[in-house]
């Protein structure tokens, strides 16, 4: 088997980063081109300032966003820490004086990634994209009037974020349960430069029409055990579409494959060390 064929069958553990623009459909053709140019300026300048070599990054254009993967030789802490700080600062610079500020949703997950001539694929890619595109990420960006929201997977939070590091503040993350079709996953939400966000408890007023076919739970992680004890959490929307005053759950649409991992062994220097027990849980 030649080298190229082996590359197609062997997955590499990499950090996957999905970047989506807020309300990209509201831009006209001219403004959309400018929006895309701003996104690339923000991301590429951040890689330069974080000293991440361009050949260490795979980058795919997604029209209203960018899909990236970073090779295992680059420490994940550098991307979660310094790179995210640079992305945030560059985004703030781009937004100065803009009538409609550019907002970005960033999803991150480490997992096996397969490369071919057309790009990257795998459940790790799917999960990073679904985290960035989740209705809760969209809602937090709007509710907090923020420029940027970062969403990490549970395994990335436990393995890297919870240990802290330069520019990484575990206490500034909040968790929520996302119920996908394959089961529940935990995601961690962070607004750079701000305290831990408060997870909303009400459903979005106007969910996107193309996301209305599947509706799933999103709720604060602290409420999960209570919900399990009381049975399945009810829909927060009544049959007539109105909010229920007593609705204990929040329902959102989440698409894509769920990435499940058990006892992952990350290639050095990606693996930081798994935090077990209560050490990996957010205090408060």
C-alpha positions as CSV (number, residue, x, y, z in Angstrom):
1,X,0.0,0.0,0.0
2,X,1.5,3.4,-1.0
3,X,1.8,6.4,1.3
4,X,-1.3,8.2,-0.1
5,X,-3.5,5.2,0.3
6,X,-2.4,4.8,3.9
7,X,-3.2,8.5,4.6
8,X,-6.8,7.8,3.5
9,X,-7.3,5.0,5.9
10,X,-5.4,6.3,8.9
11,X,-6.9,9.0,11.1
12,X,-4.8,11.5,12.9
13,X,-5.7,13.1,16.2
14,X,-6.0,16.8,15.5
15,X,-7.7,19.8,17.0
16,X,-10.7,20.6,14.8
17,X,-12.0,24.2,14.7
18,X,-15.2,25.3,13.1
19,X,-15.8,29.0,12.6
20,X,-19.2,30.4,11.6
21,X,-20.4,33.9,11.0
22,X,-23.5,35.3,12.7
23,X,-26.5,35.8,10.5
24,X,-24.5,35.4,7.3
25,X,-27.7,35.1,5.3
26,X,-28.6,38.8,6.0
27,X,-25.5,40.1,4.1
28,X,-25.9,41.1,0.5
29,X,-23.4,39.9,-2.1
30,X,-21.0,42.8,-1.7
31,X,-21.1,42.8,2.1
32,X,-20.8,39.0,2.2
33,X,-17.5,39.3,0.3
34,X,-16.3,41.9,2.8
35,X,-17.4,39.7,5.7
36,X,-15.4,36.7,4.4
37,X,-12.3,38.9,4.0
38,X,-12.6,40.0,7.6
39,X,-12.9,36.4,8.9
40,X,-9.7,35.4,7.1
41,X,-7.9,38.5,8.3
42,X,-8.9,37.8,11.9
43,X,-8.0,34.1,11.8
44,X,-4.7,34.3,9.8
45,X,-3.4,37.3,11.9
46,X,-4.2,35.3,15.1
47,X,-2.2,32.3,13.8
48,X,0.7,34.6,13.0
49,X,0.7,36.2,16.4
50,X,0.3,32.9,18.2
51,X,3.3,31.6,16.2
52,X,1.4,28.7,14.6
53,X,3.1,27.8,11.3
54,X,0.8,27.9,8.3
55,X,1.8,24.4,7.3
56,X,0.5,23.1,10.6
57,X,-3.1,24.3,9.8
58,X,-5.5,22.8,7.3
59,X,-8.1,25.4,6.2
60,X,-11.3,24.9,4.2
61,X,-13.6,27.6,3.1
62,X,-17.3,27.1,4.1
63,X,-18.8,30.2,2.4
64,X,-20.0,31.9,5.6
65,X,-17.2,30.4,7.7
66,X,-14.0,28.3,7.9
67,X,-13.2,24.8,8.9
68,X,-9.8,24.2,10.3
69,X,-7.7,21.4,11.8
70,X,-4.4,21.8,13.5
71,X,-1.7,19.1,13.6
72,X,-0.8,17.3,16.9
73,X,2.6,18.9,17.2
74,X,1.0,22.2,18.1
75,X,-0.1,22.4,21.7
76,X,-3.8,22.6,22.1
77,X,-3.3,25.1,25.0
78,X,-1.8,27.6,22.5
79,X,-5.0,27.5,20.4
80,X,-7.4,27.6,23.4
81,X,-5.3,30.3,25.0
82,X,-3.2,32.8,23.0
83,X,-4.8,32.1,19.7
84,X,-8.3,32.7,21.0
85,X,-7.1,35.9,22.7
86,X,-5.7,37.1,19.3
87,X,-8.9,36.1,17.4
88,X,-11.0,38.1,19.9
89,X,-8.8,41.2,19.8
90,X,-8.5,41.1,16.0
91,X,-12.3,40.7,15.7
92,X,-12.8,43.7,18.0
93,X,-10.5,45.8,15.8
94,X,-12.4,44.7,12.6
95,X,-15.7,45.7,14.2
96,X,-14.7,49.2,15.2
97,X,-16.9,51.6,13.2
98,X,-19.0,48.8,11.6
99,X,-22.7,49.4,11.5
100,X,-23.3,45.6,11.7
101,X,-20.5,44.1,13.8
102,X,-19.1,40.7,12.7
103,X,-20.0,37.9,15.2
104,X,-18.2,34.6,15.2
105,X,-19.2,31.2,16.7
106,X,-16.2,28.9,17.2
107,X,-16.5,25.1,18.0
108,X,-13.5,23.0,19.1
109,X,-12.9,19.3,19.6
110,X,-9.9,17.0,19.5
111,X,-10.4,13.7,17.8
112,X,-9.5,11.4,14.8
113,X,-9.5,13.3,11.5
114,X,-9.1,11.8,8.0
115,X,-7.6,13.9,5.2
116,X,-8.2,13.4,1.5
117,X,-7.9,15.5,-1.6
118,X,-11.1,17.3,-0.9
119,X,-10.7,18.1,2.8
120,X,-11.2,16.5,6.2
121,X,-13.9,14.3,7.6
122,X,-14.8,12.2,10.7
123,X,-17.0,12.4,13.7
124,X,-14.6,14.9,15.3
125,X,-15.2,17.2,12.4
126,X,-19.0,16.7,12.7
127,X,-19.0,17.5,16.4
128,X,-16.9,20.6,16.1
129,X,-19.3,21.9,13.4
130,X,-22.4,21.1,15.4
131,X,-21.1,22.8,18.5
132,X,-20.4,26.0,16.6
133,X,-23.8,25.9,14.9
134,X,-25.8,25.0,17.9
135,X,-28.8,27.2,18.7
136,X,-27.5,27.8,22.2
137,X,-24.2,29.2,20.8
138,X,-26.3,31.5,18.5
139,X,-28.5,32.6,21.3
140,X,-25.6,33.4,23.7
141,X,-23.9,35.5,21.0
142,X,-27.0,37.6,20.6
143,X,-28.2,37.7,24.2
144,X,-24.8,38.8,25.5
145,X,-24.2,41.2,22.6
146,X,-20.8,39.6,22.2
147,X,-18.4,39.4,19.3
148,X,-17.3,35.9,19.8
149,X,-18.5,32.7,21.5
150,X,-16.3,29.6,21.9
151,X,-17.9,26.1,22.4
152,X,-15.7,23.2,23.4
153,X,-16.6,19.5,23.7
154,X,-16.6,17.8,27.1
155,X,-13.4,15.8,26.4
156,X,-11.5,18.9,25.3
157,X,-12.7,20.7,28.5
158,X,-11.7,17.9,30.7
159,X,-8.3,17.2,29.1
160,X,-7.2,20.8,28.5
161,X,-9.4,23.6,29.7
162,X,-10.0,22.3,33.3
163,X,-6.2,22.3,33.9
164,X,-6.0,26.0,33.1
165,X,-2.9,27.6,31.5
166,X,-1.8,30.8,30.0
167,X,-5.0,32.7,28.9
168,X,-7.1,29.7,29.8
169,X,-9.6,30.3,32.7
170,X,-11.8,27.2,33.4
171,X,-14.0,29.3,35.7
172,X,-15.0,31.4,32.8
173,X,-16.8,28.4,31.1
174,X,-20.4,27.3,31.6
175,X,-21.7,23.8,30.6
176,X,-25.0,22.7,29.1
177,X,-26.4,19.4,28.0
178,X,-27.1,19.1,24.3
179,X,-29.3,16.2,23.3
180,X,-28.4,14.9,19.8
181,X,-30.3,12.2,18.0
182,X,-27.6,9.7,19.1
183,X,-27.7,10.7,22.7
184,X,-26.7,13.5,25.1
185,X,-23.4,15.4,25.0
186,X,-22.0,18.1,27.3
187,X,-20.7,21.3,25.7
188,X,-18.8,24.1,27.4
189,X,-19.5,27.8,26.5
190,X,-17.1,30.7,26.9
191,X,-17.3,34.4,25.9
192,X,-13.7,35.6,25.7
193,X,-13.0,38.5,28.1
194,X,-16.1,37.9,30.2
195,X,-17.1,35.8,33.2
196,X,-18.8,32.5,32.7
197,X,-22.0,33.0,30.7
198,X,-25.4,32.3,32.2
199,X,-27.0,29.5,30.3
200,X,-30.4,30.7,29.0
201,X,-33.5,28.9,30.3
202,X,-36.0,29.9,27.6
203,X,-36.3,28.6,24.0
204,X,-35.4,30.9,21.1
205,X,-38.3,33.0,19.9
206,X,-37.8,32.3,16.2
207,X,-35.8,29.1,15.5
208,X,-34.4,28.8,11.9
209,X,-36.9,27.1,9.6
210,X,-34.3,24.7,8.3
211,X,-33.6,23.5,11.8
212,X,-37.2,22.8,12.9
213,X,-37.3,19.1,11.9
214,X,-35.4,17.9,14.9
215,X,-35.9,19.4,18.3
216,X,-33.7,18.4,21.2
217,X,-33.0,19.3,24.8
218,X,-30.4,21.9,25.9
219,X,-30.2,22.6,29.6
220,X,-27.7,23.5,32.3
221,X,-25.6,20.6,33.4
222,X,-26.5,21.2,37.0
223,X,-30.2,20.4,36.2
224,X,-29.5,17.1,34.5
225,X,-29.7,14.9,37.6
226,X,-32.9,16.5,38.8
227,X,-34.4,16.1,35.3
228,X,-33.4,12.4,35.2
229,X,-35.0,11.9,38.6
230,X,-38.2,13.4,37.6
231,X,-38.4,11.6,34.2
232,X,-37.9,13.2,30.7
233,X,-37.9,16.9,30.7
234,X,-41.0,18.3,29.0
235,X,-41.0,20.6,26.1
236,X,-40.8,24.3,27.1
237,X,-43.2,25.1,24.3
238,X,-46.9,24.5,24.5
239,X,-48.9,22.9,21.7
240,X,-49.9,26.3,20.5
241,X,-46.3,27.4,20.3
242,X,-46.5,29.8,23.3
243,X,-43.9,29.6,26.1
244,X,-45.1,27.8,29.2
245,X,-44.4,29.6,32.4
246,X,-43.7,26.3,34.2
247,X,-41.7,24.7,31.4
248,X,-38.6,23.2,33.0
249,X,-36.7,22.3,29.9
250,X,-35.4,24.1,26.8
251,X,-35.5,22.6,23.4
252,X,-33.3,23.4,20.5
253,X,-32.4,21.8,17.2
254,X,-29.0,20.1,17.0
255,X,-27.8,18.3,13.9
256,X,-24.8,16.1,13.1
257,X,-23.0,13.1,14.4
258,X,-22.1,12.7,18.1
259,X,-18.5,12.0,18.7
260,X,-18.1,9.5,21.5
261,X,-14.7,8.7,22.9
262,X,-13.4,6.4,25.6
263,X,-9.9,6.5,27.0
264,X,-8.6,8.5,24.1
265,X,-4.8,8.6,23.9
266,X,-3.8,11.8,22.2
267,X,-0.5,12.1,20.3
268,X,2.1,14.2,22.1
269,X,2.1,17.1,22.7
270,X,-1.7,17.3,22.4
271,X,-2.5,15.2,25.4
272,X,-2.4,17.3,28.5
273,X,-3.7,14.7,31.0
274,X,-7.2,13.7,31.8
275,X,-8.8,15.2,34.9
276,X,-10.9,12.5,36.7
277,X,-13.6,12.7,39.3
278,X,-14.8,16.1,40.5
279,X,-11.6,17.8,39.6
280,X,-12.8,18.4,36.0
281,X,-16.1,19.9,37.0
282,X,-16.8,23.6,37.1
283,X,-17.1,25.0,40.6
284,X,-20.2,26.9,41.7
